[in-house]
Amino acid sequence: MPRLDALGVTPQVRAALGSDVETAEELFMMAPGGRGGGGGMRGTGLGKQELQLLQVAVAEKTGPDTYLHASLSSSSICSTEAIQSEGKEEGGGRKRRAVLPGLDCACAHWKHQLEGVGEGGAMSTGIKSLDQLLSDSGGGVPLSQVTELVGPSPSGKTQLCLTLAAEVALTLSASVLYLDTNGCFCPRRLRQIVGEKYQRQQRQLQEASSSSSLPSPLPPDLPPPPPSLLDACLSRVSVLRVSNEKGLFAALDSLDQHLSCGHPLHRNLRLLVLDSLRALLAPLLGQTMPNGHYLLGAVGKMLNYLALRYGLAVVVTNGVVLEHSSPSSIPTLWGRRPALGAYWSLFPSLRLMLRLGGGGGRGGGREGGGDEAEEDFVLGEVAVYSAT
Amino acid sequence: MPLGKRRPLFTFDLEWPATQGALRRKGFRKAGELREALQKGKGEDHPILTASDLATRAFTPTTSDVDLIRTVLSEADESLNTPPSSSLPLPTSALDLLKAARQPATSTGSKIITFCRAIDTMLGGGVQRGQLMEIVGIPGSGKTQVGIQLAIDAQIPRSFRGAGGKAVFIDTEGAFMAERAAEMGQALIDHLQRILASNQCKQQQQQQQQQQAEDVAGLTLKTVLGNVWVLRCLNDAELMQTLQHLPAFLDSEPEVVLVVIDSIALPFRQDKMFQTESAVAKARVVNVMARELNALAEARNVAVVVTNQMTTKVDDAHSTVSSSSSSSSSSLAPTLGESWAPGPAVRLLLWTNDMGLRCATLQKHPGQAHSTVAFRVTTMGIRDVSSSSSSSSSSSSSSRKRPALPPRSPPPRQQQ
C-alpha cells in the first residue's frame, strides 16, 4: 500500500485531497465531488478531470498488476494550482498534455485494455480444419493473447505446439521461443515436421500451377527439402528448459529484457510456447503454499503482458482434471475440465481441448465464450501422428 | 517499462516467511523499490534496509540476508541501454540442440537398449538418457523384467555402442530377483563375447577390437551384478526419502546412467497414511515427484525409468470418442492420475493380446510414432519374437504374429 508522499505527490495536492487520503488505494476510492467510496463524505478541492488524471498517474506508478506501454516521466505530479491554471488557458487540453507528457499514452492504453481489443489478428496454424475451428478469433491462433491447449496426457498437445512452431518458422519466417518443462522438445521431430510441411506446400504449389493439365493418379516425386532451409527454420526456434516456477520467472524476465532492447536472439519473435504449465505450477496450489495463488497470478499476468506488449501469440499447455474430482465453476467438456483451478482459467483468453480419437483421429473442441462446438477432425499426418 | 523493475519480490527465490515477510512489512513489493532503497545513502527519507533493521523484525539477524537481497537485486539489474545481465538464462536454438545430439561424443552411449530390436526401434534406438520414461501394465505384463534387463544393458561398454555405466534399481514391490539379474547378466556376457569373436573374423579396426576385448575381459558376472545398486523401499515415506537422497548419491557415483523405480504406484496405493490425505495433497505430492525426477534426469543425464500400475477407470460416455452405447464403460488406465501423467516424456504400455503374445505399445513419445510391437520374455531376458537376425524371415514371421489393431487400452478383463 504505497503512500502518496512516497510516490512523489506534492504536499499541496495532498492537502487538497484531504487529510485522510494517505495511500494509493484510498485515492482510488475517491470520486470527484466529495462522495467517497468507503463511507463518509470526503471533500476534495480537485475537479473531476484533475482527480482522474491524478488517479491515472498514481496508478501508473503503483499499478500493482497493470503494465503500461508508456513510461511516465519521473517528474512529480505538479501542484493543484498549476493544473488549474493550465486548464484555464486556451487550448487547455493541449497544455495539460504538455505538463504531464506521459499521461495521454497511458490513458489511451487503458482505454484499449478496457475495451478488450485484441490487436494484431491471428496467426494461421497451417491446419485448415483447425483454422476453421478458430475462425472466430481470426482464422488461427490469436496474437496478443494467451491460448491454452488442454487435454489429458497424451493427447497431442506437444505435437500441436511443435506444429505451430514449425508453421511459424517456415511460413512466417519468424522466431519462436519454446519453454520446455519435461524434456518433450524433440528437435529431430521438429525437423521432420518442417520437412513435411515444406513438401506439402511444394505439392500444393505444383497442383495449383498444373491445374489445367489432367490430374495424375500418383503425385509426382518431390525433391526433398534442402537441408539449408531446414537448418534455417530450426535456428529460428529457441528452446529453454525450465524446471520450476523461479526458472520460469527468470526466463520470462530475460525474454522481456531481450525484447525491449532488441536483442538479435529474438528478432521477429511471434510465438511463445510454454509446454506443460501444469507440471510446473501444480505444486503451487495447495493449502501449505503461502503464496501459491500469487505466483500463479503473476505467471498469468506476465504472459498476458508479454503477449500484449510485443504482439506475441502465447500458447500454453495444460492438463485436465476429471469432472467429478472436485466441484468447480469451470464448465466441463467430455467429462474433463482444465487443471490448475478456476483462478488460472481467467488468464488464457482461448482454450482448445484435445483428446485422442478412437480410430485415428483427434477431437478438438473449443472452449471459452460459451461456445462448445465439438468437432472431430483428423490432424493431417504432416503434423501429428494418428492414434494407430 | 521493463519487467525487471516491476517484478514482484515474491517471484524471487527468497525465503518465506522470514525474508519475504520482513520485506513486505517494510512496504517493498517490487524489485525496483528495493534497489532504489538500497542505493540511496543514509539520511534520506526512504526507509533503508540494514542488518540491524532486519534484526528488529525478529528473525535471524545475519548479514547473509542482506547479501542475499543484494544478489537478488543484481539479478534484477536492468537498463534499457545496457545489454541484459548474463546471469539470466539464454535459450539455445533447436538447430544447436540437434547438432549437439548428433555429435558422436554424445550420441554414442546416450541410449540404453532392451535387447528386443523391435522395442528399441520403436523407442528410437532405446531408452534415452536425460528423460523420464514410464512403463505401465497390469501385474505380470513384464514391467519388472524390462526394468532388470535395462539395468543389465546399461553396462554395455561404450566400445560396443552402449552406455557403459552403472544402474540404480529402487524396488518397492520386492520383485527384484538377483537370480534373474544373474541370468540376464550371463546372457549379456555371452552375447558380447560372441560379437567379439565374430568381429575378429571380420576386418575390424585394431584399436576398436582391442578396446572391445579389454571391455569384455573386464565384464564378469560379479562386476555386472556389482554395477547394479538395489534399494528396497517398503512404504511411501521411504520412497520419498530415497528420492530425496538420490541426487547426492548420484553425485557420489557419477557413472550411474540409469535409475529404475519399480514401481512408483504401490507405495501411494497401499499406505494408509497416504490414503487419508485429500486428493489435492496427493496430486501435489505426485506432481512434485514427477518434477523432481525430471530435473534429476536432465541434470545428471541419466535415464529414469518408472514402472506404474494400472487401475480401472470408469469413463462416462462422452469422455471417449468411440464410446459404446452403454452409459458407462470401464477401462484400464495408469494409476496416479492426471497429475503424474504429464511428467514422463515417454510412456510404454505392456500387455498381452488374446493369443497370448506379449505386446508393447508406445503411447506417448515426443518424437516417435505410436506403434505396437511384440516381444518375448525368455531365460536370457527380453528378446524379439523371432530370434533370427535375417530381415526377411523375421519380418514375415513377425508380421504374422503382429496384432491387427491395438486398442486404445488393452481389453479389460471385466465384462461391460
Interface residues (C-beta under 8 A of the other chain):
Chain A: M1 P2 A6 P64 Y67 L68 S71 P152 S153 P154 T158 L177 Y178 T181 N182 G183 C184 F185 C186 P187 R188 R189 L190 R191 Q192 D231 L234 S235 R236 V237 S238 V239 L240 R241 S243 N244 E245 K246 G247 F249 A250 A251 L252 D253 S254 D256 Q257 H258 S260 C261 H263 L265 S276 R278 A279 L280 A282 P283 L285 G286 Q287 P290 N291 Y294 L295 A298 M302 Y305 G319 V320 V321 L322 E323 S325 S326 W334 G335 R336 A339 R355 L356 G357 G358 G359 G361 G363 D376 Y385 A387 T388
Chain B: M1 P2 L3 G4 R6 R7 P8 F10 T11 F12 D13 W16 P17 Q20 G27 R29 H46 E75 A76 E78 L80 N81 P83 P84 L88 P89 L90 P91 T92 S93 A94 L95 D96 L97 L98 A101 G130 Q131 L132 A279 V280 A281 A283 R284 N287 V288 A290 R291 N294 A295 A297 E298 D315 D316 H318 S319 T320 V321 S322 E338 S339 A341 P342 G343 P344 A345 R347 Q363 K364 P366 G367 A369 H370 L405 P406 R408
